[in-house]
Amino acid sequence: MKLYPAIDLKHNRCVRLSQGKFEHEKVYDQDPFKVAKRWLDEGATFLHIIDLDGAKDNDMINLPAIKNINTLSIPMQVGGGIRSLKRIETLLKEGINRVIIGTMALDNMAMLKTALKRFPGQIIVSIDAKKGKVLSHGWQKDTNISALNLASTLENIGIKTIIYTDIEKDGMLKGPNLEAYKTLVEKTNLEIIAAGGITTLDDLKSLEAIGVFGAIIGKALYEEKIDLKEALQCLQDASSRA
């Protein structure tokens, strides 16, 4: 199972939110590059970058921080406010490995299909859900769309990988929604990347045991609940035993 240290950007700073609420912001570092370098030095092989301002206000004020992190030459996936082909192209031209689509998958499926054809292998979709229903526009807008139904639709149009975030778990350090991930693994053939609530090594082991492809770790790293080196070694040891 792959691990993706998360760096959430707000006004070019590294922050974390709780349950996606912008009023519940905690700044962890004024220099996201320094944070990215730390995760790279501790063994990270892929970073998960979210532009919170882009998700909320649809601007790209965090592009300087993203470009700076990208000088480290570590693979990155970037999301937040990517709702046009032009924005996808802007990020990919900067050398970003893949972009994360969220709201576009709900508002403009035709554009998503075009993106899949134009940028093969560089598009993944994030499903952000609360009580099994999808939220959009930076978690600010409710929908009545079933997360499982959306995942099935995405698989049918050619998406290979999704990120699934349980919003109620996100940033709460109370463990992931294992049942939701188990259902997605069993009912789709998608590569599932889990996000939200991952707090301990046991959480990671539980996710790997049910066949989850990857896990995004955010607050647990910043609050030192999980040591990245230890987590990577633990998963590597488990893989070698298997």
N, C-alpha and C positions, 0 to 999 in steps of 0.2 A: 504494500500500500504506500502510495506516495504522500509525502507531507509538504504542505504549502504554507510557509509562514506568511501571515497577512500583514500588510501595511495599508492602513486606511488614511487617506490624505484629506485634510481640511485646511484651506488657506496655507498650503505647502508645509504643513506640520503633520507629524504622526500622531493620530488620535485613536481612541476607541469610543464607540457608542454602546449604550445598553438598549437592546431590543430595537435598534435602529432609530432611537429618539435623539434628535439633534440637540435637544436641551439637556440630555444626559451625556455630555461629552467630557472625556478626560484626555488631556494632552500628555503624551508619554515622551515626546522628544520634538524639539524645534527643527531637528535636522534628519529628515527621512533617509537621506543617503547613509548617514552613520548607522541607522537601524538596519538598513539593507545589508551594509557591509558586515555588521555583526552576525546576521543570519547566514550570510555566505561563509564567513569564517567558521561558523559552528557546523557547517556541513550541508546547508540548504542547497538543493539542486534546482529549485523553481520557486519563484515568488508570486504571491497573489496580491495585486495592487488594486485598491478601490478608490476612485475619485468621488468622494462624498459630495463635494460642491457640484460636480457634474451631474450626479444622480438627482440632486435636489433642484438645482437651478439651471441645469443644462448648459453650463459654461465650461471652459477648460482652464481655469486659473491654476490648476495643479500640474499642468503640462511641464513647467520647468523642473519640478521635483521628479516627475516621471522620467524625463530625459536625463536628469542627473543620475538617478538610480540605474538607468540603462547603461551607463558607462562602465558599470561593474561586469558587464558581459555574463550575467546570469540570466537564464530564461525567465520570462515574465508573462503572466496573463493579467490584463488590465480591463477593468470594468468601471461603470458609473457614468450614466448619461450618454451612452453610445446608441444614438437613435437615428443615425443617418449613415449612408454609405461613405460620405465624405469623411466623417469622423473615424470610421473604421480605417479608411485609407490613410488618414493622417497618422494614426498610431502605428500602423504596420510599416509605413515609410520610415518611422523613427526606429524600426528594428524590433518592435514588440512582437513576441512570438505568436500570441493569440489574444483575441479580444473577447470580452464577455458581454453577451447580449442579454438584456432583461426585458424592458418595456417593449422593445421592438417586436418581440415574439408574441406579444398580446395585441399591440396596436397595428402592426403592419407585417403580417405573415408573408406577403408577397415580397416585401423588401428583404426579409430574412432569407427567403429562398434565393433571391438574387445574390445576396451576400455569400451564401454557401457555394454558389457556382463561381463567383468572382474571386473568392478568397478560400479555396479548398484547404481544409485541415487547420484553418486559423480562426474558426468561429466555435465558441462554446456558449451555452445558454445557462443563465442562472434562473432557477425557480425559487422565489422567496415566498414562503407560505406561513400562514397563521391558522391553526386549527384546520389544516388541510386545504385551505383556500389561498389562491395566489394574490399577492399584493404587487403593485407596480409603482412606477415613478418614485424610485428611491424609498419604497415602503410607505409612501404617503397616501396611496390610493387603494382602496379595497376593490376586489372583484368577487364574482361568485363562481370563479373558474376553479375546478378541482385540479390540484397539483398533479395527481396521477394522470388525469385525462390530458393535461398539457404535456406531460412527459411522453405519453404515448403518441401524441400528435407530432411532437418534435422528432421522435424516433422515426416516424413514418416519412418525414420529409428529408431525412438524411443526417440529422444531428447524431453525433457519436458520444458526446460527453456533456453532462449537465452538472452544475453545482446546485445542490439543494440546501437551502438555509431554512431552518425552523426559527422564525423570528422571535417567538416567545422564549427560546433557549439562548438566543444570541447575546453574548456579553454577560450572561448571568452566572457563569461558572457553576452550573448545576447538572452537567452531563447532557449528552445529545439525545435526540428523540430516536432511539434505536429502532422502534417499531416502524417509523416512517421510512427509514433507510432500508430496512428489511423488505418492506412491501415493494419499494422501487426496484430493488435488486431482483426480487422474485418475479415481478410482473413486467419488467422491461429487459432489454438487452443493452441498455445504455451503460456507459462508464459513469458511476455515481461518485461525485466528490462531495463529501459531507462538510457542512459548516454549521456552527451554532452550538454553543454549550460544551464543547470538548474541553475537558478540565484536567484529566489525569491520564497516565499511561494505560490504566485499565480501560478507559474510554476508547483509546486508540486500538487496543487489542480486541475490544468488543466489536468495533466497526470492521476491523480486518476479518474477524471471524465470520461475519455475515456477508462478506464478499464485496465490501465497499472498495472502490478503486483508489480513492484518495481522501485526504482530510486536510481541511484548512484550520490552522491554529492561530488564534489571535490573542485574546486577552489572557489566556492561560500562560502564554509565553511572557507577556509584559508584566504579569503579576507573579511570575516565577513559580507557577503551579506545575509547569512542565519545563524540563530542561531539553532543549532541542537536540543536543548531542546524544543525550541518554535515550530520547525517543527514537531517533534514527537508528541507534545501535540496537535498541530493543526490537524494532521491527526487522532489522537485518538479521538478528539472531533467530527470530521466529521463522523468517523465510528460509534460513539455512537448515533449520531443524525440519521444516516441511519437506 
